[in-house]
């Protein structure tokens, strides 16, 4: 898929379509797979988890201007648990 096609998958306001959402997610997986050639999976896993938490904190504080941090943490924790369960149940993983 070329750049023009990828951009067409996004809406005007920058939101991702479901297809584009998966494409963006796959880019992170590609980075992990490349790093895994030189970094142990157990170390890499934790580095990505740390990076995700760091970016989520940046988003909460600077973009969403989250008032109640504990509510945000609870919401994100539930989101992560659901995503993790879905992927663990996926036989293709």
C-alpha positions in Angstrom: 0.0 0.0 0.0 1.4 3.4 -1.0 1.4 6.6 1.0 -1.6 8.0 -0.9 -3.7 4.9 -0.2 -2.7 5.0 3.5 -3.7 8.7 3.8 -7.0 8.0 2.1 -7.8 5.6 4.9 -7.7 8.4 7.4 -10.6 10.8 7.8 -10.2 14.5 7.5 -9.8 15.1 11.2 -6.9 12.7 11.5 -8.9 9.8 12.9 -7.8 6.3 11.8 -10.2 4.0 10.0 -10.2 0.4 11.3 -7.9 -0.6 8.5 -5.5 2.2 9.1 -5.6 1.5 12.8 -4.3 -2.0 12.2 -1.7 -0.7 9.8 -0.3 1.7 12.4 -0.3 -1.0 15.0 1.6 -3.3 12.7 4.3 -0.7 12.3 5.0 -1.1 16.0 5.1 -4.8 15.7 7.5 -4.5 12.8 9.9 -2.4 14.9 9.7 -5.0 17.7 10.4 -7.8 15.3 13.5 -6.0 13.9 14.7 -5.2 17.4 14.2 -8.8 18.4 17.2 -9.8 16.2 19.5 -8.2 18.7 17.4 -7.8 21.9 16.0 -10.5 24.0 12.2 -10.8 23.7 11.7 -10.5 27.5 13.7 -7.2 27.5 12.0 -5.9 24.3 8.6 -6.7 25.7 9.2 -4.6 28.8 10.7 -1.7 26.7 7.6 -1.5 24.6 5.4 -1.7 27.6 7.4 1.2 29.2 7.2 3.2 26.0 3.5 2.7 25.7 3.0 3.8 29.3 5.2 6.8 28.7 3.3 7.9 25.6 -0.1 7.3 27.3 1.0 9.5 30.2 2.1 12.2 27.7 -1.2 12.0 25.9 -3.2 12.1 29.2 -1.3 15.1 30.5 -0.7 17.2 27.4 -3.3 16.3 24.8 -6.4 15.0 26.7 -5.6 17.3 29.7 -6.9 14.5 31.9 -8.2 15.9 35.2 -8.5 12.6 37.1 -5.4 10.5 36.5 -6.7 7.5 38.4 -9.8 7.3 36.2 -7.5 7.4 33.1 -5.2 4.7 34.5 -8.3 2.5 35.3 -9.6 3.1 31.7 -6.3 2.3 30.1 -5.8 -0.8 32.3 -9.1 -2.2 31.2 -8.4 -1.4 27.6 -5.1 -3.2 27.8 -6.5 -6.2 29.5 -9.2 -6.6 26.9 -6.7 -6.2 24.0 -4.4 -8.7 25.6 -7.1 -11.2 26.1 -8.2 -10.9 22.5 -4.7 -11.4 21.2 -4.1 -14.4 23.6 -7.2 -16.0 22.2 -6.1 -15.5 18.6 -4.6 -18.7 17.3 -2.6 -16.8 14.6 -0.5 -15.0 17.2 
